[in-house]
Amino acid sequence: MKKDVTQKHYLKDAERVADILNGHFFHGEKVIKAEDVVITDGDSFFFKMGKETSQIVKREHDAVYNIVRGADCFILGLEQQNYIDPAMVLRSLEYMTGQYEEQRHEIMRLHEREQDLKADEHISRFSIEDRLRPVIILVIYYGDSEWNGARTLHELLDWSHI
């Protein structure tokens, strides 16, 4: 389903994004400011490994931001929904995976350039000290009926036989 251009344009405003974050996470307290919101490219890529082949998968996000407050930074993905998608939690996990993979590959390229890994770190090309920035995916639902799909992975899993 093609996203409404008006909705995408709505999320290009850093002040509005700060308001959304403050309303959702901080009960309206003005913790995040517009100058903390950096709009970035909405695409991410990750490797999907199969038994016989691997492929690079591209995910197009509705909107992605770096939220920078001093030395602290996290990545925010805003996804817009006009309909209830029962698998939205899984799509959100794919988006998160793509963002984490992008960070990991950037770190791996840095280590390759610097040649600074020790012993077994060469296998993963990731050091014990390396850290990833947190990724938060927030889904904004514009549909007419109340959302009745899963909101968390836990809600999507069948725990009845455990």
DSSP file with accessible surface (Angstrom, degrees, kcal/mol):
  #  RESIDUE AA STRUCTURE BP1 BP2  ACC     N-H-->O    O-->H-N    N-H-->O    O-->H-N    TCO  KAPPA ALPHA  PHI   PSI    X-CA   Y-CA   Z-CA
    1    1 A M              0   0  163      0, 0.0     2,-0.2     0, 0.0    81,-0.0   0.000 360.0 360.0 360.0 127.5    0.0    0.0    0.0
    2    2 A K        -     0   0  188      1,-0.1     2,-0.1     0, 0.0     3,-0.0  -0.493 360.0-118.1 -72.9 134.0    1.5    3.4   -1.1
    3    3 A K        -     0   0   41     -2,-0.2     2,-0.3     1,-0.1    -1,-0.1  -0.432  29.9-104.7 -71.8 144.2    2.1    5.8    1.8
    4    4 A D     >  -     0   0   77      1,-0.2     4,-1.9    -2,-0.1     3,-0.2  -0.530  21.4-140.1 -68.7 128.5    0.2    9.1    1.7
    5    5 A V  H  > S+     0   0  109     -2,-0.3     4,-2.7     1,-0.2     5,-0.2   0.871 102.0  57.8 -59.7 -37.3    2.6   11.9    0.7
    6    6 A T  H  > S+     0   0   99      1,-0.2     4,-2.3     2,-0.2    -1,-0.2   0.912 105.5  49.6 -60.8 -42.3    1.0   14.2    3.3
    7    7 A Q  H  > S+     0   0   23     -3,-0.2     4,-1.1     2,-0.2    -1,-0.2   0.918 111.9  47.6 -64.3 -43.3    1.8   11.7    6.1
    8    8 A K  H  < S+     0   0   76     -4,-1.9     3,-0.5     1,-0.2    -2,-0.2   0.920 112.7  48.9 -63.6 -42.9    5.5   11.4    4.9
    9    9 A H  H >< S+     0   0  141     -4,-2.7     3,-1.9     1,-0.2    -1,-0.2   0.887 103.4  62.4 -63.4 -37.0    5.8   15.2    4.7
   10   10 A Y  H >< S+     0   0  103     -4,-2.3     3,-0.8     1,-0.3    -1,-0.2   0.849 102.1  51.3 -56.0 -36.2    4.3   15.6    8.1
   11   11 A L  T 3< S+     0   0    1     -4,-1.1    -1,-0.3    -3,-0.5    -2,-0.2   0.367  88.5  80.6 -89.6   7.5    7.2   13.6    9.6
   12   12 A K  T <  S+     0   0  116     -3,-1.9     2,-0.7    -4,-0.1    -1,-0.2   0.420  71.6  94.9 -87.7   0.4    9.9   15.8    7.9
   13   13 A D    <>  -     0   0   64     -3,-0.8     4,-2.2    -4,-0.2     5,-0.2  -0.851  62.6-158.7 -99.0 113.3    9.4   18.5   10.7
   14   14 A A  H  > S+     0   0   26     -2,-0.7     4,-2.5     1,-0.2     5,-0.2   0.857  93.1  54.9 -61.0 -36.5   12.0   18.1   13.5
   15   15 A E  H  > S+     0   0   99      2,-0.2     4,-2.2     1,-0.2    -1,-0.2   0.925 109.1  47.8 -62.9 -41.9    9.8   20.0   15.9
   16   16 A R  H  > S+     0   0   76      2,-0.2     4,-2.5     1,-0.2    -2,-0.2   0.911 111.0  50.3 -66.1 -42.3    6.9   17.6   15.3
   17   17 A V  H  X S+     0   0    0     -4,-2.2     4,-2.6     2,-0.2     5,-0.2   0.925 109.3  51.5 -63.5 -42.0    9.1   14.6   15.7
   18   18 A A  H  X S+     0   0    1     -4,-2.5     4,-2.9     1,-0.2    14,-0.3   0.923 110.1  50.1 -59.8 -42.0   10.4   16.0   19.0
   19   19 A D  H  X S+     0   0   71     -4,-2.2     4,-2.6     2,-0.2    -1,-0.2   0.903 109.4  50.8 -62.7 -42.3    6.7   16.5   20.1
   20   20 A I  H  X S+     0   0   38     -4,-2.5     4,-2.5     2,-0.2     5,-0.2   0.943 113.7  44.8 -60.7 -47.2    5.8   12.9   19.2
   21   21 A L  H  X>S+     0   0    1     -4,-2.6     4,-3.0     2,-0.2     5,-0.7   0.928 114.1  48.5 -63.6 -45.9    8.8   11.5   21.2
   22   22 A N  H  X5S+     0   0    3     -4,-2.9     6,-2.6    -5,-0.2     4,-1.2   0.897 114.2  46.7 -63.4 -38.8    8.1   13.7   24.2
   23   23 A G  H  <5S+     0   0   45     -4,-2.6     4,-0.5     4,-0.2    -1,-0.2   0.915 119.5  38.9 -68.0 -41.7    4.4   12.8   24.2
   24   24 A H  H  <5S+     0   0  110     -4,-2.5    -2,-0.2    -5,-0.2    -3,-0.2   0.921 131.3  21.2 -76.9 -45.4    5.1    9.0   23.8
   25   25 A F  H  <5S+     0   0   77     -4,-3.0    -3,-0.2    -5,-0.2    -2,-0.1   0.723 131.1  34.7 -99.0 -24.8    8.1    8.5   26.0
   26   26 A F  S ><<S-     0   0   75     -4,-1.2     3,-2.4    -5,-0.7    -3,-0.1   0.102 100.6-112.9-124.6  21.7    8.1   11.4   28.4
   27   27 A H  T 3  S-     0   0  181     -4,-0.5    -4,-0.2     1,-0.3    -3,-0.1   0.826  81.4 -50.5  52.3  36.6    4.4   12.2   29.1
   28   28 A G  T 3  S+     0   0   44     -6,-2.6    -1,-0.3     1,-0.3    -5,-0.2   0.279  98.9 140.3  89.3 -11.4    4.7   15.5   27.3
   29   29 A E    <   -     0   0  135     -3,-2.4     2,-2.1    -7,-0.4     3,-0.4  -0.447  62.4-116.7 -65.4 137.6    7.7   16.8   29.2
   30   30 A K        +     0   0  136      1,-0.2    -1,-0.1    -2,-0.2   -11,-0.1  -0.470  66.4 134.8 -81.0  76.9   10.0   18.6   26.7
   31   31 A V        +     0   0   22     -2,-2.1     2,-0.4   -13,-0.2    -1,-0.2   0.873  63.1  52.8 -88.5 -46.5   13.1   16.3   27.0
   32   32 A I  S    S-     0   0    4     -3,-0.4     2,-0.3   -14,-0.3   -10,-0.1  -0.791  75.5-160.1 -92.9 133.0   13.8   16.0   23.2
   33   33 A K    >   -     0   0   97     -2,-0.4     3,-2.0     1,-0.1     4,-0.5  -0.746  31.6-108.8-110.0 160.0   14.2   19.3   21.4
   34   34 A A  G >  S+     0   0   18      1,-0.3     3,-1.6    -2,-0.3    -1,-0.1   0.870 119.1  58.7 -55.5 -37.4   13.9   20.0   17.6
   35   35 A E  G 3  S+     0   0  145      1,-0.3    -1,-0.3     3,-0.0    33,-0.1   0.669  97.9  61.4 -70.5 -12.0   17.7   20.6   17.4
   36   36 A D  G <  S+     0   0   24     -3,-2.0    32,-2.8   -22,-0.1     2,-0.6   0.601  89.2  86.3 -81.4 -14.4   18.2   17.0   18.8
   37   37 A V  E <   -A   67   0A  12     -3,-1.6     2,-0.6    -4,-0.5    30,-0.2  -0.814  55.6-176.6 -98.5 117.6   16.4   15.5   15.8
   38   38 A V  E     -A   66   0A  69     28,-2.6    28,-2.6    -2,-0.6     2,-0.3  -0.959  20.7-139.4-115.4 114.8   18.5   14.8   12.7
   39   39 A I  E     -A   65   0A  71     -2,-0.6    26,-0.2    26,-0.2     2,-0.2  -0.565  29.9-179.6 -74.1 132.0   16.6   13.5    9.7
   40   40 A T  E     -A   64   0A  45     24,-2.7    24,-0.6    -2,-0.3     2,-0.1  -0.688  37.9 -64.4-123.8 178.9   18.5   10.8    7.8
   41   41 A D        -     0   0  112     -2,-0.2    -1,-0.1     1,-0.1    22,-0.1  -0.398  41.7-140.2 -63.4 137.4   18.1    8.5    4.8
   42   42 A G        +     0   0   15     20,-0.1    19,-3.7    19,-0.1     2,-0.3   0.362  69.3  94.7 -86.8   8.0   15.2    6.1    5.3
   43   43 A D  E     +D   60   0B  39     17,-0.2     2,-0.3    21,-0.1    17,-0.2  -0.743  45.8 179.2-103.3 146.9   16.8    3.1    3.8
   44   44 A S  E     -D   59   0B   0     15,-2.2    15,-3.1    -2,-0.3     2,-0.4  -0.968  10.8-153.7-137.9 157.9   18.7    0.3    5.5
   45   45 A F  E     +D   58   0B  83     53,-0.4     2,-0.3    -2,-0.3    13,-0.2  -0.972  14.2 172.5-130.7 142.4   20.4   -2.9    4.2
   46   46 A F  E     -D   57   0B  14     11,-2.0    11,-3.2    -2,-0.4     2,-0.5  -0.984  33.8-108.3-147.0 159.9   21.1   -6.2    5.8
   47   47 A F  E     -D   56   0B  89     -2,-0.3     2,-0.6     9,-0.2     9,-0.2  -0.759  23.3-158.3 -89.5 128.3   22.4   -9.6    4.8
   48   48 A K  E     -D   55   0B  90      7,-3.1     7,-2.0    -2,-0.5     2,-0.5  -0.935  14.7-150.2-106.8 113.8   19.8  -12.4    4.7
   49   49 A M  E     -D   54   0B 145     -2,-0.6     5,-0.2     5,-0.2     2,-0.2  -0.749  16.7-178.0 -91.9 128.5   21.7  -15.7    4.9
   50   50 A G        -     0   0   47      3,-1.9     0, 0.0    -2,-0.5     0, 0.0  -0.621  41.8-102.0-112.4 176.6   20.2  -18.8    3.3
   51   51 A K  S    S+     0   0  217     -2,-0.2     3,-0.1     1,-0.1    -1,-0.1   0.885 118.8  12.0 -65.8 -39.0   21.3  -22.4    3.2
   52   52 A E  S    S+     0   0  187      1,-0.2     2,-0.3    -3,-0.0    -1,-0.1   0.669 131.8  26.2-113.1 -25.2   22.7  -22.1   -0.3
   53   53 A T        -     0   0  107      2,-0.0    -3,-1.9    -5,-0.0     2,-0.3  -0.948  57.2-149.2-138.7 160.4   22.7  -18.3   -1.1
   54   54 A S  E     -D   49   0B  69     -2,-0.3     2,-0.3    -5,-0.2    -5,-0.2  -0.921  17.0-172.3-124.1 152.5   22.9  -15.0    0.7
   55   55 A Q  E     -D   48   0B 117     -7,-2.0    -7,-3.1    -2,-0.3     2,-0.5  -0.985  26.7-118.8-144.3 155.4   21.3  -11.8   -0.4
   56   56 A I  E     -D   47   0B 106     -2,-0.3     2,-0.5    -9,-0.2    -9,-0.2  -0.846  31.2-156.8 -92.7 127.2   21.4   -8.1    0.5
   57   57 A V  E     -D   46   0B  17    -11,-3.2   -11,-2.0    -2,-0.5     2,-0.5  -0.901   1.6-150.8-108.7 131.8   17.9   -6.9    1.5
   58   58 A K  E     -D   45   0B  97     -2,-0.5     2,-0.5   -13,-0.2   -13,-0.2  -0.877   8.9-166.0-102.1 132.9   16.9   -3.3    1.3
   59   59 A R  E     -D   44   0B  58    -15,-3.1   -15,-2.2    -2,-0.5     2,-0.7  -0.980   8.4-151.4-118.7 128.0   14.3   -1.9    3.7
   60   60 A E  E     -D   43   0B 125     -2,-0.5   -17,-0.2   -17,-0.2     2,-0.2  -0.888  13.7-158.9-100.4 116.3   12.7    1.4    3.1
   61   61 A H        -     0   0    5    -19,-3.7     3,-0.2    -2,-0.7    18,-0.1  -0.600  22.5-129.1 -88.8 154.4   11.6    3.1    6.3
   62   62 A D  S    S-     0   0   18     16,-0.3     2,-0.3     1,-0.3    17,-0.2   0.929  90.6 -11.4 -67.0 -43.5    8.9    5.8    6.3
   63   63 A A  E     - B   0  78A   8     15,-1.1    15,-2.7   -21,-0.1     2,-0.4  -0.950  62.7-168.7-158.9 137.6   11.3    8.1    8.3
   64   64 A V  E     -AB  40  77A   3    -24,-0.6   -24,-2.7    -2,-0.3     2,-0.3  -0.993  11.0-179.8-131.3 139.6   14.6    7.6   10.2
   65   65 A Y  E     -AB  39  76A   2     11,-2.7    11,-2.8    -2,-0.4     2,-0.6  -0.971  27.4-136.5-136.4 148.0   16.2   10.0   12.6
   66   66 A N  E     -AB  38  75A  38    -28,-2.6   -28,-2.6    -2,-0.3     2,-0.7  -0.941  22.6-154.4 -95.9 125.5   19.3   10.3   14.7
   67   67 A I  E     -AB  37  74A   1      7,-3.1     7,-1.9    -2,-0.6     2,-0.5  -0.925  16.3-173.4-102.9 113.4   18.3   11.7   18.0
   68   68 A V  E     + B   0  73A  55    -32,-2.8     2,-0.4    -2,-0.7     5,-0.2  -0.944  16.8 169.0-117.9 120.3   21.4   13.3   19.5
   69   69 A R  E >   - B   0  72A 102      3,-2.7     3,-2.0    -2,-0.5     2,-0.2  -0.889  68.9 -59.8-129.8  97.0   21.5   14.7   23.0
   70   70 A G  T 3  S-     0   0   74     -2,-0.4    -1,-0.0     1,-0.3     0, 0.0  -0.457 120.3 -16.2  65.7-126.4   25.1   15.6   23.9
   71   71 A A  T 3  S+     0   0  106     -2,-0.2     2,-0.3    -3,-0.1    -1,-0.3   0.592 121.4  94.0 -84.6 -11.3   27.2   12.5   23.7
   72   72 A D  E <   +B   69   0A 116     -3,-2.0    -3,-2.7    61,-0.0     2,-0.3  -0.620  50.5 169.8 -86.0 141.4   24.1   10.3   23.7
   73   73 A C  E     +B   68   0A  33     -2,-0.3     2,-0.3    -5,-0.2    -5,-0.2  -0.993   8.9 173.0-149.9 138.9   22.5    9.2   20.4
   74   74 A F  E     -B   67   0A  43     -7,-1.9    -7,-3.1    -2,-0.3     2,-0.5  -0.957  30.0-118.4-140.2 163.8   19.9    6.7   19.3
   75   75 A I  E     -Bc  66 135A   3     59,-3.1    61,-2.9    -2,-0.3     2,-0.5  -0.891  24.4-162.9-104.1 131.1   18.2    5.9   16.0
   76   76 A L  E     -Bc  65 136A   0    -11,-2.8   -11,-2.7    -2,-0.5     2,-0.5  -0.958   3.8-168.0-115.6 127.3   14.5    6.4   15.7
   77   77 A G  E     -Bc  64 137A   2     59,-3.1    61,-3.1    -2,-0.5     2,-0.5  -0.973   6.1-161.0-110.9 124.3   12.4    4.8   13.0
   78   78 A L  E     -Bc  63 138A   0    -15,-2.7   -15,-1.1    -2,-0.5     2,-0.4  -0.936   7.6-170.7-104.5 124.6    8.9    6.0   12.5
   79   79 A E  E     - c   0 139A   0     59,-2.6    61,-3.5    -2,-0.5     2,-0.4  -0.956   9.5-148.8-115.6 135.0    6.6    3.7   10.6
   80   80 A Q  E     - c   0 140A   0     -2,-0.4     2,-0.4    59,-0.2    61,-0.2  -0.871  11.8-170.1-106.5 136.2    3.1    4.8    9.5
   81   81 A Q  E     + c   0 141A   0     59,-2.8    61,-3.5    -2,-0.4    62,-0.4  -0.992  21.3 177.6-128.6 130.7    0.2    2.4    9.2
   82   82 A N  S    S+     0   0   55     -2,-0.4    62,-0.3    59,-0.2     2,-0.3   0.473  79.7  36.5 -99.6 -10.4   -3.2    3.1    7.7
   83   83 A Y  S    S-     0   0   88     60,-0.1     2,-0.6    61,-0.1    60,-0.1  -0.931  94.9 -94.2-138.0 161.8   -4.3   -0.5    8.3
   84   84 A I        -     0   0   39     -2,-0.3     3,-0.1    -3,-0.1    62,-0.0  -0.688  36.3-167.2 -81.6 119.0   -3.8   -3.1   10.9
   85   85 A D    >   -     0   0   24     -2,-0.6     3,-2.2     1,-0.1     4,-0.3  -0.921  10.8-159.6-108.0 107.6   -0.9   -5.3   10.0
   86   86 A P  T 3  S+     0   0   89      0, 0.0    64,-0.4     0, 0.0     3,-0.3   0.764  94.6  49.4 -59.1 -21.8   -0.8   -8.5   12.2
   87   87 A A  T 3> S+     0   0   40      1,-0.2     4,-2.2     2,-0.1     3,-0.5   0.226  74.3 112.7-101.0  16.0    2.9   -8.9   11.3
   88   88 A M  H <> S+     0   0    4     -3,-2.2     4,-2.8     1,-0.3     5,-0.2   0.859  73.5  57.8 -58.7 -36.2    3.9   -5.3   12.1
   89   89 A V  H  > S+     0   0   17     -3,-0.3     4,-2.0    -4,-0.3    -1,-0.3   0.930 108.3  46.3 -59.5 -42.8    6.0   -6.5   15.0
   90   90 A L  H  > S+     0   0   86     -3,-0.5     4,-2.1     2,-0.2    -2,-0.2   0.899 111.2  51.3 -68.6 -39.4    8.0   -8.7   12.7
   91   91 A R  H  X S+     0   0   55     -4,-2.2     4,-2.3     1,-0.2    -1,-0.2   0.918 108.8  52.2 -61.2 -41.5    8.4   -5.9   10.2
   92   92 A S  H  X S+     0   0   17     -4,-2.8     4,-2.6     1,-0.2    -2,-0.2   0.902 107.1  52.3 -61.8 -39.7    9.6   -3.7   12.9
   93   93 A L  H  X S+     0   0   64     -4,-2.0     4,-2.9     1,-0.2    -1,-0.2   0.894 108.3  51.3 -63.4 -39.1   12.2   -6.3   13.9
   94   94 A E  H  X S+     0   0   56     -4,-2.1     4,-2.4     2,-0.2    -2,-0.2   0.917 110.1  49.2 -62.4 -42.8   13.4   -6.4   10.3
   95   95 A Y  H  X S+     0   0   18     -4,-2.3     4,-2.0     2,-0.2    -2,-0.2   0.927 112.7  47.5 -61.5 -44.1   13.8   -2.7   10.3
   96   96 A M  H  X S+     0   0   50     -4,-2.6     4,-2.7     2,-0.2     5,-0.2   0.932 110.2  52.2 -62.3 -45.7   15.7   -2.8   13.6
   97   97 A T  H  X S+     0   0   63     -4,-2.9     4,-3.0     1,-0.2     5,-0.2   0.916 108.1  52.0 -57.4 -43.5   17.9   -5.6   12.3
   98   98 A G  H  X S+     0   0    0     -4,-2.4     4,-2.2     1,-0.2   -53,-0.4   0.919 110.4  47.5 -59.7 -43.5   18.7   -3.5    9.2
   99   99 A Q  H  X S+     0   0   17     -4,-2.0     4,-1.9     2,-0.2    -2,-0.2   0.914 114.0  46.8 -65.9 -42.4   19.7   -0.5   11.3
  100  100 A Y  H  X S+     0   0   72     -4,-2.7     4,-2.7     1,-0.2    -2,-0.2   0.903 111.5  51.7 -66.3 -39.8   21.9   -2.7   13.6
  101  101 A E  H  X S+     0   0   40     -4,-3.0     4,-2.8    -5,-0.2     5,-0.2   0.901 107.2  53.2 -63.2 -41.1   23.5   -4.4   10.6
  102  102 A E  H  X S+     0   0   72     -4,-2.2     4,-1.9    -5,-0.2    -1,-0.2   0.927 111.5  46.1 -58.6 -45.0   24.3   -1.0    9.0
  103  103 A Q  H  X S+     0   0   17     -4,-1.9     4,-2.3     2,-0.2    -2,-0.2   0.925 112.3  50.8 -63.3 -44.3   26.1    0.0   12.3
  104  104 A R  H  X S+     0   0   77     -4,-2.7     4,-2.7     1,-0.2    -2,-0.2   0.927 110.3  48.9 -61.0 -44.0   27.9   -3.3   12.5
  105  105 A H  H  X S+     0   0   30     -4,-2.8     4,-2.4     1,-0.2    -1,-0.2   0.871 108.9  52.9 -66.9 -34.7   29.2   -3.1    8.9
  106  106 A E  H  X S+     0   0   94     -4,-1.9     4,-2.1    -5,-0.2    -1,-0.2   0.926 111.1  47.1 -64.3 -42.2   30.4    0.5    9.5
  107  107 A I  H  X S+     0   0   27     -4,-2.3     4,-2.6     2,-0.2    -2,-0.2   0.921 110.8  52.2 -64.3 -41.4   32.3   -0.7   12.6
  108  108 A M  H  X S+     0   0   10     -4,-2.7     4,-2.3     1,-0.2    -2,-0.2   0.913 108.8  49.9 -62.4 -41.7   33.7   -3.6   10.6
  109  109 A R  H  X S+     0   0  123     -4,-2.4     4,-2.2     2,-0.2    -1,-0.2   0.900 109.7  52.0 -63.0 -38.9   34.9   -1.2    7.8
  110  110 A L  H  X S+     0   0   72     -4,-2.1     4,-2.8     1,-0.2     5,-0.2   0.935 110.4  47.2 -63.4 -44.9   36.6    1.0   10.4
  111  111 A H  H  X>S+     0   0   12     -4,-2.6     4,-2.3     1,-0.2     5,-0.7   0.879 110.2  53.4 -64.2 -37.7   38.4   -2.0   11.9
  112  112 A E  H  <5S+     0   0  113     -4,-2.3    -1,-0.2    -5,-0.2    -2,-0.2   0.917 113.1  43.3 -62.6 -41.8   39.5   -3.1    8.5
  113  113 A R  H  <5S+     0   0  161     -4,-2.2    -2,-0.2     1,-0.2    -1,-0.2   0.913 121.3  39.4 -69.2 -42.1   40.9    0.4    7.8
  114  114 A E  H  <5S-     0   0  113     -4,-2.8    -2,-0.2    -5,-0.2    -1,-0.2   0.662  90.0-146.7 -83.1 -20.9   42.6    0.7   11.2
  115  115 A Q  T  <5 +     0   0  142     -4,-2.3    -3,-0.2    -5,-0.2    -4,-0.1   0.924  52.8 136.0  52.3  51.8   43.8   -3.0   11.5
  116  116 A D      < +     0   0   81     -5,-0.7     2,-0.2     2,-0.1    -1,-0.1   0.234  21.5 119.7-117.6  13.9   43.2   -2.8   15.2
  117  117 A L        -     0   0   20     -6,-0.3     2,-0.3    10,-0.1    10,-0.0  -0.519  51.0-138.6 -84.7 151.1   41.5   -6.1   16.1
  118  118 A K    >   -     0   0  122     -2,-0.2     3,-2.5     0, 0.0     4,-0.4  -0.800  46.0 -52.8-107.8 150.3   43.0   -8.6   18.5
  119  119 A A  T >  S+     0   0   84     -2,-0.3     3,-1.5     1,-0.3     4,-0.2   0.182 126.7   9.6  30.7-117.5   43.2  -12.4   18.4
  120  120 A D  T >> S+     0   0  129      1,-0.3     3,-1.5     2,-0.2     4,-0.8   0.596 110.0  84.2 -70.0 -11.4   39.7  -13.9   17.8
  121  121 A E  H <>>S+     0   0   24     -3,-2.5     4,-2.2     1,-0.3     5,-1.0   0.784  77.7  70.8 -61.8 -22.6   38.1  -10.6   17.1
  122  122 A H  H <45S+     0   0  100     -3,-1.5    -1,-0.3    -4,-0.4    -2,-0.2   0.808  90.0  61.2 -63.7 -27.4   39.3  -11.0   13.5
  123  123 A I  H <45S+     0   0  143     -3,-1.5    -1,-0.2     1,-0.2    -2,-0.2   0.948 119.3  23.6 -65.8 -49.1   36.7  -13.7   13.0
  124  124 A S  H  <5S-     0   0   61     -4,-0.8    -2,-0.2     2,-0.2    -1,-0.2   0.620  95.9-135.9 -91.0 -13.6   33.7  -11.5   13.7
  125  125 A R  T  <5S+     0   0  103     -4,-2.2     2,-0.3     1,-0.2   -14,-0.2   0.829  74.1 106.3  57.5  35.6   35.6   -8.2   12.7
  126  126 A F      < -     0   0   52     -5,-1.0    -2,-0.2   -15,-0.1    -1,-0.2  -0.993  63.8-137.3-144.8 129.3   33.9   -6.8   15.8
  127  127 A S    >   -     0   0   10     -2,-0.3     3,-1.0     1,-0.1   -10,-0.1  -0.498  23.2-113.5 -93.0 163.8   35.8   -6.0   19.1
  128  128 A I  T 3  S+     0   0  127      1,-0.2    -1,-0.1    -2,-0.2     0, 0.0   0.820 118.1  51.0 -58.4 -32.8   34.8   -6.6   22.7
  129  129 A E  T 3  S+     0   0  115      2,-0.0    -1,-0.2     0, 0.0    -3,-0.0   0.634  83.8 112.9 -83.9 -14.6   34.6   -2.8   23.2
  130  130 A D    <   -     0   0   27     -3,-1.0     2,-0.3     1,-0.0   -26,-0.0  -0.314  45.3-172.5 -64.4 142.1   32.4   -2.1   20.2
  131  131 A R        -     0   0  186    -27,-0.0     2,-0.3    -2,-0.0    -2,-0.0  -0.983  14.5-140.2-136.1 147.2   28.9   -0.8   20.9
  132  132 A L        -     0   0   65     -2,-0.3   -32,-0.1     3,-0.0     3,-0.1  -0.776  25.7-112.2-103.3 149.8   25.9   -0.1   18.8
  133  133 A R        -     0   0   92     -2,-0.3   -59,-0.2     1,-0.1   -30,-0.1  -0.595  43.8-100.7 -76.3 140.7   23.5    2.8   19.1
  134  134 A P        -     0   0   73      0, 0.0   -59,-3.1     0, 0.0     2,-0.5  -0.277  32.6-148.3 -60.4 147.2   20.0    1.8   20.3
  135  135 A V  E     -c   75   0A   7    -61,-0.2     2,-0.5    -3,-0.1   -59,-0.2  -0.985  12.5-172.1-120.0 127.8   17.3    1.6   17.6
  136  136 A I  E     -c   76   0A  55    -61,-2.9   -59,-3.1    -2,-0.5     2,-0.5  -0.981   6.7-160.6-120.3 129.4   13.7    2.4   18.5
  137  137 A I  E     -c   77   0A  28     -2,-0.5     2,-0.5   -61,-0.2   -59,-0.2  -0.953   8.3-171.6-109.6 125.2   10.9    1.7   16.0
  138  138 A L  E     -c   78   0A  18    -61,-3.1   -59,-2.6    -2,-0.5     2,-0.5  -0.971   9.7-151.6-118.5 125.2    7.7    3.6   16.7
  139  139 A V  E     -c   79   0A  48     -2,-0.5     2,-0.6   -61,-0.2   -59,-0.2  -0.867   3.2-159.3-100.2 126.7    4.6    2.8   14.7
  140  140 A I  E     -c   80   0A  32    -61,-3.5   -59,-2.8    -2,-0.5     2,-0.5  -0.932  10.6-156.7-106.2 118.9    2.0    5.6   14.1
  141  141 A Y  E     +c   81   0A  60     -2,-0.6   -59,-0.2   -61,-0.2     6,-0.1  -0.856  20.0 174.6-103.4 124.7   -1.4    4.1   13.3
  142  142 A Y        +     0   0   78    -61,-3.5   -60,-0.2    -2,-0.5    -1,-0.1   0.229  37.4 128.2-107.9   8.3   -3.8    6.3   11.3
  143  143 A G        -     0   0   21    -62,-0.4   -60,-0.1     1,-0.1     4,-0.1  -0.096  64.3-122.5 -68.0 168.9   -6.6    3.7   10.8
  144  144 A D  S    S+     0   0  176    -62,-0.3     2,-0.2     2,-0.1    -1,-0.1   0.858  90.6  59.3 -80.4 -38.2  -10.3    4.1   11.6
  145  145 A S  S    S-     0   0   72      1,-0.1     2,-0.1     0, 0.0    -2,-0.1  -0.543  99.8 -88.4 -92.3 161.2  -10.7    1.2   13.9
  146  146 A E        -     0   0  164     -2,-0.2     2,-0.2     1,-0.1    -1,-0.1  -0.409  50.3-100.9 -67.0 138.8   -8.7    0.6   17.1
  147  147 A W        +     0   0   30      1,-0.2    -1,-0.1    -4,-0.1     4,-0.0  -0.420  46.7 167.7 -61.0 124.6   -5.4   -1.3   16.7
  148  148 A N        +     0   0  134     -2,-0.2    -1,-0.2    -3,-0.1     2,-0.1   0.254  41.0 104.7-123.7  11.0   -6.0   -4.9   17.7
  149  149 A G  S    S-     0   0   13      1,-0.2   -62,-0.1     2,-0.0     7,-0.0  -0.342  86.2 -71.6 -82.6 170.2   -2.8   -6.4   16.3
  150  150 A A        -     0   0   16    -64,-0.4   -61,-0.2     1,-0.1    -1,-0.2  -0.327  36.9-169.7 -61.3 142.5    0.2   -7.5   18.4
  151  151 A R  S    S+     0   0  165      1,-0.2     2,-0.3    -3,-0.1    -1,-0.1   0.556  72.2  31.3-106.3 -17.6    2.2   -4.6   19.9
  152  152 A T  S  > S-     0   0   65      1,-0.1     4,-0.8     0, 0.0     3,-0.3  -0.940  80.3-116.0-136.7 160.0    5.1   -6.7   21.1
  153  153 A L  H >> S+     0   0   69     -2,-0.3     4,-1.2     1,-0.2     3,-1.1   0.900 114.8  62.3 -61.7 -38.4    6.9   -9.9   20.0
  154  154 A H  H >4 S+     0   0  122      1,-0.3     3,-0.6     2,-0.2    -1,-0.2   0.891 101.1  51.8 -55.3 -41.0    5.7  -11.5   23.2
  155  155 A E  H 34 S+     0   0  106     -3,-0.3    -1,-0.3     1,-0.2    -2,-0.2   0.765 108.2  52.6 -68.1 -24.0    2.1  -11.0   22.2
  156  156 A L  H << S+     0   0   67     -3,-1.1    -1,-0.2    -4,-0.8    -2,-0.2   0.676  93.6  89.1 -86.2 -17.3    2.8  -12.7   18.8
  157  157 A L  S << S-     0   0   81     -4,-1.2     2,-0.9    -3,-0.6     0, 0.0  -0.535  76.8-126.3 -87.9 147.6    4.4  -15.8   20.2
  158  158 A D        +     0   0  113     -2,-0.2     3,-0.3     1,-0.1    -2,-0.1  -0.811  33.9 167.7 -92.3 105.4    2.5  -19.0   21.2
  159  159 A W    >   +     0   0  118     -2,-0.9     3,-1.5     1,-0.2    -1,-0.1   0.367  46.2 102.6 -97.1   3.5    3.5  -19.7   24.8
  160  160 A S  T 3  S+     0   0   84      1,-0.3    -1,-0.2     0, 0.0    -2,-0.0   0.735  82.3  44.9 -67.3 -22.1    0.8  -22.4   25.4
  161  161 A H  T 3         0   0  166     -3,-0.3    -1,-0.3     0, 0.0    -2,-0.1   0.250 360.0 360.0-106.2  13.8    3.1  -25.4   25.1
  162  162 A I    <         0   0  161     -3,-1.5    -3,-0.0     0, 0.0     0, 0.0  -0.828 360.0 360.0-106.4 360.0    6.0  -24.1   27.2
